[in-house]
Amino acid sequence: MAGTITTALSNAFKVQLLKGNHDFDTSMRVILLKEEEDLSQNYGAATVSSGSIGTDEVSHSSYDAVLAGPESPGYSRNVQGVGGGAYVTIESTYPKLGIDGTTAEIDFQDAVFSNVTVAADGCVLYNSNAGDPANDVIAVFSFGGTVSATSGDFTIQFPAPGASTSILRLA
């Protein structure tokens, strides 16, 4: 069975946010999802737990995750995902109130998987220190097609912060 990836905030995240179970100053991570034709399930608003992704993570033996962004210097760390796949811990100096004075926004550093050979159709953003680990997924993002790297860097570039551009924002 082929799965699908639909860009959406997790339904569980909306409730968990109001319960105070997400602290964006802690470990935000990204899991890469395989190509859609290789997925065993669908991903979107109903995705609630990073632990349920399992074999749908992009597999690898060892990736170096380099975190880089405008707010703090980048650094590298060897990381591995819950299903043997790849994830990156993301640093952030947000959330904060934006320039418009009414929109709360967050800006994540770009996630870079260094020196990898990988093909992915999307990713899952989750909080590894969520108050409820069974509901740790924040959002699912479709890349709109397969994105790959061959013996190079695979970068997930998050949009610039702003009232209409931040990857996550509340107006």
OpenMM code with the backbone's topology and positions (N, CA, C; nanometers):
from openmm import Vec3, app, unit

residues = "MET ALA GLY THR ILE THR THR ALA LEU SER ASN ALA PHE LYS VAL GLN LEU LEU LYS GLY ASN HIS ASP PHE ASP THR SER MET ARG VAL ILE LEU LEU LYS GLU GLU GLU ASP LEU SER GLN ASN TYR GLY ALA ALA THR VAL SER SER GLY SER ILE GLY THR ASP GLU VAL SER HIS SER SER TYR ASP ALA VAL LEU ALA GLY PRO GLU SER PRO GLY TYR SER ARG ASN VAL GLN GLY VAL GLY GLY GLY ALA TYR VAL THR ILE GLU SER THR TYR PRO LYS LEU GLY ILE ASP GLY THR THR ALA GLU ILE ASP PHE GLN ASP ALA VAL PHE SER ASN VAL THR VAL ALA ALA ASP GLY CYS VAL LEU TYR ASN SER ASN ALA GLY ASP PRO ALA ASN ASP VAL ILE ALA VAL PHE SER PHE GLY GLY THR VAL SER ALA THR SER GLY ASP PHE THR ILE GLN PHE PRO ALA PRO GLY ALA SER THR SER ILE LEU ARG LEU ALA".split()
positions = [
    Vec3(0.0837, -0.1183, 0.0000),
    Vec3(0.0000, 0.0000, 0.0000),
    Vec3(0.0878, 0.1241, 0.0000),
    Vec3(0.0615, 0.2146, -0.0862),
    Vec3(0.1326, 0.3424, -0.0877),
    Vec3(0.0595, 0.4407, 0.0025),
    Vec3(0.1362, 0.5207, 0.0738),
    Vec3(0.0780, 0.6212, 0.1613),
    Vec3(0.0845, 0.7580, 0.0974),
    Vec3(0.0301, 0.8556, 0.1682),
    Vec3(0.0339, 0.9939, 0.1221),
    Vec3(0.0893, 1.0827, 0.2335),
    Vec3(0.1389, 1.1985, 0.1928),
    Vec3(0.1873, 1.2985, 0.2874),
    Vec3(0.1129, 1.4278, 0.2572),
    Vec3(0.0413, 1.4787, 0.3567),
    Vec3(-0.0347, 1.6019, 0.3427),
    Vec3(0.0163, 1.7027, 0.4445),
    Vec3(0.0567, 1.8203, 0.4001),
    Vec3(0.1041, 1.9247, 0.4906),
    Vec3(-0.0104, 1.9673, 0.5818),
    Vec3(0.0124, 1.9571, 0.7140),
    Vec3(-0.0922, 1.9930, 0.8102),
    Vec3(-0.0359, 2.0010, 0.9511),
    Vec3(-0.0979, 2.0844, 1.0342),
    Vec3(-0.0714, 2.0792, 1.1772),
    Vec3(-0.1371, 1.9532, 1.2311),
    Vec3(-0.0725, 1.8899, 1.3246),
    Vec3(-0.1308, 1.7715, 1.3873),
    Vec3(-0.2517, 1.8132, 1.4708),
    Vec3(-0.3615, 1.7392, 1.4577),
    Vec3(-0.4799, 1.7665, 1.5398),
    Vec3(-0.4460, 1.7550, 1.6879),
    Vec3(-0.3640, 1.6576, 1.7239),
    Vec3(-0.3253, 1.6400, 1.8637),
    Vec3(-0.2433, 1.7594, 1.9130),
    Vec3(-0.1589, 1.8162, 1.8257),
    Vec3(-0.0774, 1.9309, 1.8650),
    Vec3(-0.1647, 2.0478, 1.9084),
    Vec3(-0.2730, 2.0715, 1.8382),
    Vec3(-0.3608, 2.1831, 1.8722),
    Vec3(-0.4113, 2.1702, 2.0155),
    Vec3(-0.4500, 2.0510, 2.0552),
    Vec3(-0.4983, 2.0271, 2.1911),
    Vec3(-0.3819, 2.0310, 2.2902),
    Vec3(-0.2707, 1.9655, 2.2557),
    Vec3(-0.1551, 1.9608, 2.3449),
    Vec3(-0.0972, 2.1000, 2.3694),
    Vec3(-0.1036, 2.1865, 2.2708),
    Vec3(-0.0559, 2.3241, 2.2864),
    Vec3(-0.1374, 2.3954, 2.3938),
    Vec3(-0.2690, 2.3812, 2.3886),
    Vec3(-0.3547, 2.4450, 2.4885),
    Vec3(-0.3370, 2.3844, 2.6271),
    Vec3(-0.2924, 2.2606, 2.6350),
    Vec3(-0.2641, 2.1961, 2.7639),
    Vec3(-0.1264, 2.2336, 2.8176),
    Vec3(-0.0476, 2.3042, 2.7369),
    Vec3(0.0859, 2.3445, 2.7801),
    Vec3(0.1886, 2.2340, 2.7688),
    Vec3(0.1662, 2.1373, 2.6812),
    Vec3(0.2559, 2.0229, 2.6676),
    Vec3(0.3675, 2.0428, 2.5656),
    Vec3(0.3813, 2.1615, 2.5109),
    Vec3(0.4900, 2.1869, 2.4158),
    Vec3(0.5675, 2.3100, 2.4590),
    Vec3(0.6973, 2.2916, 2.4759),
    Vec3(0.7882, 2.4001, 2.5086),
    Vec3(0.8853, 2.4108, 2.3916),
    Vec3(0.8759, 2.5171, 2.3144),
    Vec3(0.9567, 2.5296, 2.1938),
    Vec3(1.1020, 2.5649, 2.2214),
    Vec3(1.1380, 2.5779, 2.3496),
    Vec3(1.2780, 2.5990, 2.3856),
    Vec3(1.3492, 2.4660, 2.4056),
    Vec3(1.2785, 2.3558, 2.3868),
    Vec3(1.3380, 2.2234, 2.4057),
    Vec3(1.3602, 2.1570, 2.2708),
    Vec3(1.3709, 2.0277, 2.2692),
    Vec3(1.4150, 1.9509, 2.1523),
    Vec3(1.3103, 1.9348, 2.0435),
    Vec3(1.3158, 2.0231, 1.9458),
    Vec3(1.2352, 2.0086, 1.8252),
    Vec3(1.3153, 1.9232, 1.7278),
    Vec3(1.2511, 1.8267, 1.6671),
    Vec3(1.3208, 1.7359, 1.5749),
    Vec3(1.2417, 1.7174, 1.4476),
    Vec3(1.3123, 1.6726, 1.3454),
    Vec3(1.2519, 1.6446, 1.2155),
    Vec3(1.2869, 1.5017, 1.1769),
    Vec3(1.1861, 1.4280, 1.1340),
    Vec3(1.2054, 1.2928, 1.0804),
    Vec3(1.1748, 1.2993, 0.9309),
    Vec3(1.2634, 1.2456, 0.8501),
    Vec3(1.2393, 1.2390, 0.7061),
    Vec3(1.1506, 1.1196, 0.6743),
    Vec3(1.0539, 1.1407, 0.5854),
    Vec3(0.9645, 1.0335, 0.5420),
    Vec3(1.0063, 0.9839, 0.4038),
    Vec3(0.9929, 0.8537, 0.3833),
    Vec3(1.0262, 0.7910, 0.2551),
    Vec3(0.9426, 0.8480, 0.1417),
    Vec3(0.9726, 0.8040, 0.0216),
    Vec3(0.8905, 0.8390, -0.0934),
    Vec3(0.7510, 0.7804, -0.0734),
    Vec3(0.6489, 0.8529, -0.1188),
    Vec3(0.5105, 0.8129, -0.0933),
    Vec3(0.4787, 0.6706, -0.1373),
    Vec3(0.5333, 0.6268, -0.2504),
    Vec3(0.5010, 0.4911, -0.2966),
    Vec3(0.5559, 0.3827, -0.2042),
    Vec3(0.6488, 0.4199, -0.1135),
    Vec3(0.7062, 0.3241, -0.0183),
    Vec3(0.6486, 0.3355, 0.1221),
    Vec3(0.5556, 0.4281, 0.1448),
    Vec3(0.4992, 0.4479, 0.2784),
    Vec3(0.3950, 0.3418, 0.3096),
    Vec3(0.3880, 0.3028, 0.4372),
    Vec3(0.2899, 0.2035, 0.4803),
    Vec3(0.1612, 0.2670, 0.5309),
    Vec3(0.1610, 0.3993, 0.5505),
    Vec3(0.0425, 0.4679, 0.6015),
    Vec3(0.0399, 0.6118, 0.5492),
    Vec3(-0.0701, 0.6811, 0.5786),
    Vec3(-0.0852, 0.8216, 0.5402),
    Vec3(-0.0370, 0.9108, 0.6532),
    Vec3(0.0135, 1.0300, 0.6170),
    Vec3(0.0604, 1.1274, 0.7147),
    Vec3(-0.0061, 1.2608, 0.6881),
    Vec3(-0.0513, 1.3262, 0.7951),
    Vec3(-0.1181, 1.4556, 0.7854),
    Vec3(-0.1672, 1.4963, 0.9220),
    Vec3(-0.2831, 1.5607, 0.9271),
    Vec3(-0.3377, 1.6126, 1.0523),
    Vec3(-0.3627, 1.5036, 1.1566),
    Vec3(-0.3899, 1.3814, 1.1141),
    Vec3(-0.4168, 1.2723, 1.2083),
    Vec3(-0.2898, 1.2098, 1.2656),
    Vec3(-0.1722, 1.2501, 1.2187),
    Vec3(-0.0458, 1.1965, 1.2706),
    Vec3(-0.0193, 1.2589, 1.4065),
    Vec3(-0.0089, 1.1747, 1.5105),
    Vec3(0.0034, 1.2287, 1.6460),
    Vec3(0.1308, 1.1888, 1.7186),
    Vec3(0.1915, 1.0748, 1.6825),
    Vec3(0.3074, 1.0253, 1.7576),
    Vec3(0.4242, 0.9917, 1.6654),
    Vec3(0.5420, 1.0453, 1.6968),
    Vec3(0.6604, 1.0138, 1.6175),
    Vec3(0.6953, 0.8662, 1.6297),
    Vec3(0.6573, 0.8043, 1.7396),
    Vec3(0.6846, 0.6625, 1.7601),
    Vec3(0.6066, 0.5721, 1.6669),
    Vec3(0.5006, 0.6248, 1.6038),
    Vec3(0.4183, 0.5430, 1.5129),
    Vec3(0.4723, 0.5425, 1.3704),
    Vec3(0.5777, 0.6189, 1.3436),
    Vec3(0.6290, 0.6302, 1.2069),
    Vec3(0.7064, 0.5060, 1.1667),
    Vec3(0.7865, 0.4522, 1.2569),
    Vec3(0.8573, 0.3266, 1.2346),
    Vec3(0.9314, 0.3179, 1.1031),
    Vec3(0.8961, 0.2200, 1.0209),
    Vec3(0.9700, 0.1910, 0.8981),
    Vec3(0.9446, 0.2919, 0.7872),
    Vec3(0.8577, 0.3891, 0.8089),
    Vec3(0.8355, 0.4920, 0.7083),
    Vec3(0.9404, 0.6040, 0.7151),
    Vec3(1.0268, 0.6003, 0.8162),
    Vec3(1.1399, 0.6927, 0.8198),
    Vec3(1.2386, 0.6540, 0.7116),
    Vec3(1.3088, 0.7531, 0.6570),
    Vec3(1.4180, 0.7256, 0.5645),
    Vec3(1.5237, 0.6488, 0.6426),
    Vec3(1.5673, 0.5347, 0.5900),
    Vec3(1.6650, 0.4535, 0.6630),
    Vec3(1.8068, 0.4985, 0.6319),
    Vec3(1.8967, 0.4690, 0.7247),
    Vec3(2.0366, 0.5066, 0.7101),
    Vec3(2.1188, 0.4303, 0.8128),
    Vec3(2.2480, 0.4343, 0.7990),
    Vec3(2.3339, 0.3728, 0.9006),
    Vec3(2.3838, 0.4773, 0.9981),
    Vec3(2.4250, 0.5937, 0.9508),
    Vec3(2.4706, 0.7000, 1.0398),
    Vec3(2.4782, 0.8305, 0.9629),
    Vec3(2.4057, 0.9305, 1.0086),
    Vec3(2.4072, 1.0620, 0.9461),
    Vec3(2.4580, 1.1633, 1.0467),
    Vec3(2.5287, 1.2608, 1.0005),
    Vec3(2.5645, 1.3752, 1.0828),
    Vec3(2.4606, 1.4822, 1.0579),
    Vec3(2.3984, 1.5301, 1.1640),
    Vec3(2.2989, 1.6355, 1.1524),
    Vec3(2.3657, 1.7668, 1.1880),
    Vec3(2.3679, 1.8594, 1.0958),
    Vec3(2.4283, 1.9898, 1.1205),
    Vec3(2.3172, 2.0920, 1.1344),
    Vec3(2.3158, 2.1604, 1.2463),
    Vec3(2.2135, 2.2607, 1.2719),
    Vec3(2.2734, 2.3976, 1.2482),
    Vec3(2.2155, 2.4721, 1.1595),
    Vec3(2.2685, 2.6042, 1.1290),
    Vec3(2.1538, 2.7020, 1.1129),
    Vec3(2.1758, 2.8235, 1.1512),
    Vec3(2.0722, 2.9233, 1.1358),
    Vec3(2.1217, 3.0606, 1.1747),
    Vec3(2.0393, 3.1609, 1.1520),
    Vec3(2.0820, 3.2973, 1.1759),
    Vec3(2.0908, 3.3340, 1.3229),
    Vec3(2.0246, 3.2592, 1.4100),
    Vec3(2.0166, 3.2991, 1.5497),
    Vec3(2.1300, 3.2472, 1.6377),
    Vec3(2.1945, 3.1392, 1.5981),
    Vec3(2.3047, 3.0859, 1.6778),
    Vec3(2.3961, 3.0064, 1.5865),
    Vec3(2.5220, 2.9865, 1.6286),
    Vec3(2.6141, 2.9136, 1.5418),
    Vec3(2.5712, 2.7687, 1.5237),
    Vec3(2.6023, 2.7123, 1.4070),
    Vec3(2.5698, 2.5732, 1.3808),
    Vec3(2.6666, 2.4804, 1.4518),
    Vec3(2.6256, 2.3567, 1.4701),
    Vec3(2.7123, 2.2549, 1.5263),
    Vec3(2.6677, 2.1214, 1.4710),
    Vec3(2.7486, 2.0189, 1.4877),
    Vec3(2.7105, 1.8895, 1.4333),
    Vec3(2.6973, 1.7873, 1.5447),
    Vec3(2.6140, 1.6878, 1.5187),
    Vec3(2.5897, 1.5817, 1.6152),
    Vec3(2.5460, 1.4584, 1.5365),
    Vec3(2.5939, 1.3418, 1.5751),
    Vec3(2.5514, 1.2178, 1.5131),
    Vec3(2.4188, 1.1771, 1.5764),
    Vec3(2.3149, 1.1600, 1.4979),
    Vec3(2.1827, 1.1294, 1.5515),
    Vec3(2.1199, 1.0132, 1.4754),
    Vec3(2.0257, 0.9479, 1.5390),
    Vec3(1.9528, 0.8393, 1.4743),
    Vec3(1.8083, 0.8442, 1.5182),
    Vec3(1.7167, 0.8147, 1.4286),
    Vec3(1.5744, 0.8225, 1.4563),
    Vec3(1.5201, 0.7003, 1.5274),
    Vec3(1.3938, 0.7092, 1.5690),
    Vec3(1.3303, 0.6041, 1.6465),
    Vec3(1.3143, 0.4740, 1.5691),
    Vec3(1.3038, 0.4796, 1.4380),
    Vec3(1.2881, 0.3589, 1.3586),
    Vec3(1.4140, 0.3264, 1.2805),
    Vec3(1.5295, 0.3745, 1.3280),
    Vec3(1.6540, 0.3527, 1.2564),
    Vec3(1.6761, 0.4549, 1.1462),
    Vec3(1.5871, 0.5532, 1.1392),
    Vec3(1.5950, 0.6534, 1.0343),
    Vec3(1.6679, 0.7785, 1.0779),
    Vec3(1.6461, 0.8846, 1.0053),
    Vec3(1.7197, 1.0085, 1.0269),
    Vec3(1.6309, 1.1142, 1.0897),
    Vec3(1.6805, 1.1781, 1.1944),
    Vec3(1.6135, 1.2957, 1.2459),
    Vec3(1.7180, 1.3994, 1.2790),
    Vec3(1.6745, 1.5217, 1.2896),
    Vec3(1.7627, 1.6324, 1.3225),
    Vec3(1.7003, 1.7067, 1.4395),
    Vec3(1.7799, 1.7399, 1.5398),
    Vec3(1.7335, 1.8260, 1.6470),
    Vec3(1.7477, 1.9693, 1.5987),
    Vec3(1.6431, 2.0487, 1.6167),
    Vec3(1.6402, 2.1843, 1.5634),
    Vec3(1.6519, 2.2850, 1.6772),
    Vec3(1.7354, 2.3845, 1.6584),
    Vec3(1.7516, 2.4914, 1.7558),
    Vec3(1.6615, 2.6088, 1.7178),
    Vec3(1.6142, 2.6818, 1.8182),
    Vec3(1.5311, 2.7978, 1.7912),
    Vec3(1.5457, 2.8997, 1.9031),
    Vec3(1.5415, 3.0285, 1.8698),
    Vec3(1.5398, 3.1340, 1.9701),
    Vec3(1.3994, 3.1930, 1.9815),
    Vec3(1.3049, 3.1329, 1.9189),
    Vec3(1.1671, 3.1762, 1.9200),
    Vec3(1.0905, 3.0836, 2.0123),
    Vec3(0.9652, 3.0947, 2.0376),
    Vec3(0.8697, 3.1855, 1.9748),
    Vec3(0.8790, 3.3264, 2.0331),
    Vec3(0.8305, 3.4194, 1.9541),
    Vec3(0.8248, 3.5583, 1.9985),
    Vec3(0.7152, 3.6301, 1.9215),
    Vec3(0.6796, 3.7484, 1.9696),
    Vec3(0.5810, 3.8295, 1.9014),
    Vec3(0.6499, 3.8978, 1.7844),
    Vec3(0.5896, 3.8894, 1.6684),
    Vec3(0.6512, 3.9438, 1.5471),
    Vec3(0.6436, 4.0947, 1.5385),
    Vec3(0.7009, 4.1473, 1.4329),
    Vec3(0.7079, 4.2916, 1.4097),
    Vec3(0.5692, 4.3542, 1.4022),
    Vec3(0.4703, 4.2779, 1.3523),
    Vec3(0.3355, 4.3343, 1.3402),
    Vec3(0.2694, 4.3571, 1.4757),
    Vec3(0.3287, 4.3006, 1.5830),
    Vec3(0.2784, 4.3213, 1.7182),
    Vec3(0.1585, 4.2374, 1.7559),
    Vec3(0.1076, 4.1540, 1.6630),
    Vec3(-0.0094, 4.0721, 1.6942),
    Vec3(0.0087, 3.9246, 1.6619),
    Vec3(0.1120, 3.8885, 1.5905),
    Vec3(0.1317, 3.7503, 1.5490),
    Vec3(0.2483, 3.6877, 1.6234),
    Vec3(0.2210, 3.5782, 1.6943),
    Vec3(0.3280, 3.5009, 1.7574),
    Vec3(0.3861, 3.4107, 1.6503),
    Vec3(0.5182, 3.4056, 1.6429),
    Vec3(0.5819, 3.3283, 1.5362),
    Vec3(0.7018, 3.2516, 1.5906),
    Vec3(0.7403, 3.1509, 1.5152),
    Vec3(0.8570, 3.0716, 1.5513),
    Vec3(0.9438, 3.0554, 1.4275),
    Vec3(1.0733, 3.0529, 1.4479),
    Vec3(1.1681, 3.0357, 1.3385),
    Vec3(1.2642, 2.9248, 1.3768),
    Vec3(1.2633, 2.8163, 1.3028),
    Vec3(1.3575, 2.7076, 1.3264),
    Vec3(1.4781, 2.7236, 1.2369),
    Vec3(1.5928, 2.6793, 1.2843),
    Vec3(1.7111, 2.6767, 1.1994),
    Vec3(1.6913, 2.5705, 1.0918),
    Vec3(1.7553, 2.5898, 0.9783),
    Vec3(1.7488, 2.4886, 0.8741),
    Vec3(1.8057, 2.3580, 0.9268),
    Vec3(1.7449, 2.2482, 0.8877),
    Vec3(1.7907, 2.1152, 0.9284),
    Vec3(1.8759, 2.0587, 0.8159),
    Vec3(1.9996, 2.0237, 0.8466),
    Vec3(2.0917, 1.9742, 0.7452),
    Vec3(2.1395, 1.8348, 0.7834),
    Vec3(2.1133, 1.7393, 0.6955),
    Vec3(2.1667, 1.6043, 0.7100),
    Vec3(2.2907, 1.6006, 0.6214),
    Vec3(2.4078, 1.5861, 0.6808),
    Vec3(2.5337, 1.5981, 0.6062),
    Vec3(2.5813, 1.4663, 0.5482),
    Vec3(2.6354, 1.4757, 0.4266),
    Vec3(2.6990, 1.3635, 0.3586),
    Vec3(2.6109, 1.2398, 0.3567),
    Vec3(2.4930, 1.2524, 0.2965),
    Vec3(2.3964, 1.1431, 0.2920),
    Vec3(2.3552, 1.1119, 0.1490),
    Vec3(2.3065, 0.9926, 0.1307),
    Vec3(2.2374, 0.9546, 0.0083),
    Vec3(2.0968, 0.9187, 0.0530),
    Vec3(2.0002, 1.0006, 0.0134),
    Vec3(1.8654, 0.9868, 0.0661),
    Vec3(1.7653, 1.0436, -0.0343),
    Vec3(1.6439, 0.9881, -0.0317),
    Vec3(1.5313, 1.0408, -0.1083),
    Vec3(1.4119, 1.0461, -0.0143),
    Vec3(1.3460, 1.1604, -0.0065),
    Vec3(1.2327, 1.1772, 0.0852),
    Vec3(1.1253, 1.2614, 0.0177),
    Vec3(0.9997, 1.2341, 0.0535),
    Vec3(0.8869, 1.3107, 0.0011),
    Vec3(0.8284, 1.4064, 0.1037),
    Vec3(0.8738, 1.3971, 0.2291),
    Vec3(0.8207, 1.4846, 0.3328),
    Vec3(0.8919, 1.4641, 0.4637),
    Vec3(0.8410, 1.5339, 0.5659),
    Vec3(0.9006, 1.5209, 0.6989),
    Vec3(0.7953, 1.5441, 0.8062),
    Vec3(0.8296, 1.5024, 0.9265),
    Vec3(0.7446, 1.5219, 1.0433),
    Vec3(0.8226, 1.6041, 1.1445),
    Vec3(0.7642, 1.7144, 1.1899),
    Vec3(0.8218, 1.7976, 1.2948),
    Vec3(0.7610, 1.7529, 1.4264),
    Vec3(0.8467, 1.7195, 1.5244),
    Vec3(0.7939, 1.6763, 1.6531),
    Vec3(0.8805, 1.7281, 1.7665),
    Vec3(0.8250, 1.7204, 1.8874),
    Vec3(0.8915, 1.7680, 2.0080),
    Vec3(0.9298, 1.6471, 2.0921),
    Vec3(1.0592, 1.6194, 2.1009),
    Vec3(1.1029, 1.5008, 2.1748),
    Vec3(1.0854, 1.5151, 2.3258),
    Vec3(1.0546, 1.6350, 2.3740),
    Vec3(1.0290, 1.6569, 2.5168),
    Vec3(0.8852, 1.7011, 2.5410),
    Vec3(0.7933, 1.6590, 2.4555),
    Vec3(0.6526, 1.6958, 2.4723),
    Vec3(0.6009, 1.6396, 2.6039),
    Vec3(0.5074, 1.7103, 2.6639),
    Vec3(0.4494, 1.6647, 2.7899),
    Vec3(0.3780, 1.5317, 2.7769),
    Vec3(0.3336, 1.4972, 2.6581),
    Vec3(0.2660, 1.3707, 2.6313),
    Vec3(0.3320, 1.3074, 2.5090),
    Vec3(0.4289, 1.2149, 2.5285),
    Vec3(0.5016, 1.1559, 2.4151),
    Vec3(0.4129, 1.0869, 2.3124),
    Vec3(0.2941, 1.0436, 2.3527),
    Vec3(0.2033, 0.9797, 2.2571),
    Vec3(0.1402, 1.0830, 2.1639),
    Vec3(0.1592, 1.2104, 2.1936),
    Vec3(0.1044, 1.3194, 2.1128),
    Vec3(0.2127, 1.4246, 2.0877),
    Vec3(0.3295, 1.3811, 2.0373),
    Vec3(0.4438, 1.4715, 2.0230),
    Vec3(0.4583, 1.5350, 1.8855),
    Vec3(0.3800, 1.4927, 1.7874),
    Vec3(0.3916, 1.5479, 1.6521),
    Vec3(0.3292, 1.6873, 1.6469),
    Vec3(0.4033, 1.7812, 1.5882),
    Vec3(0.3568, 1.9184, 1.5718),
    Vec3(0.2949, 1.9364, 1.4340),
    Vec3(0.3659, 1.8925, 1.3316),
    Vec3(0.3169, 1.9120, 1.1944),
    Vec3(0.3811, 1.8126, 1.0995),
    Vec3(0.3153, 1.7927, 0.9880),
    Vec3(0.3655, 1.7100, 0.8786),
    Vec3(0.3803, 1.8014, 0.7576),
    Vec3(0.4900, 1.7843, 0.6844),
    Vec3(0.5150, 1.8676, 0.5664),
    Vec3(0.5447, 1.7805, 0.4450),
    Vec3(0.4709, 1.8039, 0.3379),
    Vec3(0.4986, 1.7396, 0.2098),
    Vec3(0.5978, 1.8273, 0.1353),
    Vec3(0.6950, 1.7666, 0.0704),
    Vec3(0.7900, 1.8415, -0.0109),
    Vec3(0.7350, 1.8675, -0.1511),
    Vec3(0.6172, 1.8128, -0.1819),
    Vec3(0.5577, 1.8320, -0.3131),
    Vec3(0.6180, 1.7420, -0.4197),
    Vec3(0.6941, 1.6448, -0.3782),
    Vec3(0.7617, 1.5518, -0.4680),
    Vec3(0.8857, 1.5001, -0.3982),
    Vec3(0.9577, 1.4165, -0.4659),
    Vec3(1.0763, 1.3560, -0.4062),
    Vec3(1.1938, 1.4528, -0.4117),
    Vec3(1.2577, 1.4713, -0.2964),
    Vec3(1.3789, 1.5518, -0.2854),
    Vec3(1.4891, 1.4556, -0.2447),
    Vec3(1.6050, 1.4671, -0.3088),
    Vec3(1.7107, 1.3708, -0.2790),
    Vec3(1.8468, 1.4367, -0.2705),
    Vec3(1.9377, 1.3622, -0.2123),
    Vec3(2.0791, 1.4008, -0.2071),
    Vec3(2.1598, 1.2740, -0.2292),
    Vec3(2.2691, 1.2857, -0.3016),
    Vec3(2.3579, 1.1723, -0.3260),
    Vec3(2.4969, 1.2092, -0.2783),
    Vec3(2.5394, 1.1444, -0.1714),
    Vec3(2.6697, 1.1724, -0.1100),
    Vec3(2.6892, 1.3223, -0.0896),
    Vec3(2.5862, 1.3868, -0.0369),
    Vec3(2.5908, 1.5312, -0.0136),
    Vec3(2.4991, 1.5707, 0.0993),
    Vec3(2.4723, 1.6997, 0.1097),
    Vec3(2.3863, 1.7508, 0.2157),
    Vec3(2.2402, 1.7502, 0.1711),
    Vec3(2.1528, 1.7114, 0.2628),
    Vec3(2.0084, 1.7182, 0.2437),
    Vec3(1.9607, 1.8251, 0.3413),
    Vec3(1.9077, 1.9352, 0.2885),
    Vec3(1.8697, 2.0482, 0.3737),
    Vec3(1.7200, 2.0712, 0.3694),
    Vec3(1.6600, 2.0853, 0.4873),
    Vec3(1.5218, 2.1294, 0.4985),
    Vec3(1.5307, 2.2759, 0.5373),
    Vec3(1.4931, 2.3635, 0.4457),
    Vec3(1.5033, 2.5067, 0.4679),
    Vec3(1.3685, 2.5596, 0.5143),
    Vec3(1.3651, 2.6064, 0.6389),
    Vec3(1.2425, 2.6629, 0.6927),
    Vec3(1.2298, 2.8080, 0.6464),
    Vec3(1.1072, 2.8556, 0.6241),
    Vec3(1.0895, 2.9920, 0.5769),
    Vec3(1.1320, 3.0953, 0.6814),
    Vec3(1.1598, 3.2161, 0.6353),
    Vec3(1.1973, 3.3256, 0.7242),
    Vec3(1.0808, 3.3576, 0.8176),
    Vec3(1.1117, 3.4049, 0.9383),
    Vec3(1.0033, 3.4404, 1.0301),
    Vec3(0.9274, 3.5618, 0.9802),
    Vec3(0.8000, 3.5636, 1.0094),
    Vec3(0.7164, 3.6769, 0.9713),
    Vec3(0.5703, 3.6441, 0.9917),
    Vec3(0.4880, 3.7454, 0.9987),
    Vec3(0.3448, 3.7275, 1.0248),
    Vec3(0.2764, 3.6403, 0.9214),
    Vec3(0.3278, 3.6384, 0.7976),
    Vec3(0.2657, 3.5561, 0.6938),
    Vec3(0.3595, 3.4491, 0.6393),
    Vec3(0.4797, 3.4367, 0.6972),
    Vec3(0.5774, 3.3429, 0.6429),
    Vec3(0.6284, 3.2381, 0.7406),
    Vec3(0.6207, 3.2608, 0.8708),
    Vec3(0.6758, 3.1651, 0.9686),
    Vec3(0.6134, 3.0280, 0.9515),
    Vec3(0.6939, 2.9253, 0.9744),
    Vec3(0.6470, 2.7877, 0.9584),
    Vec3(0.5316, 2.7591, 1.0559),
    Vec3(0.5353, 2.8174, 1.1751),
    Vec3(0.4268, 2.8087, 1.2729),
    Vec3(0.3993, 2.9496, 1.3220),
    Vec3(0.2722, 2.9889, 1.3212),
    Vec3(0.2368, 3.1234, 1.3674),
    Vec3(0.0928, 3.1268, 1.4170),
    Vec3(0.0673, 3.2129, 1.5136),
    Vec3(-0.0669, 3.2346, 1.5677),
    Vec3(-0.0978, 3.3823, 1.5548),
    Vec3(-0.2067, 3.4135, 1.4869),
    Vec3(-0.2422, 3.5546, 1.4662),
    Vec3(-0.3624, 3.5912, 1.5501),
] * unit.nanometer
topology = app.Topology()
chain = topology.addChain("A")
for resn in residues:
    res = topology.addResidue(resn, chain)
    for name in ("N", "CA", "C"):
        topology.addAtom(name, app.Element.getBySymbol(name[0]), res)
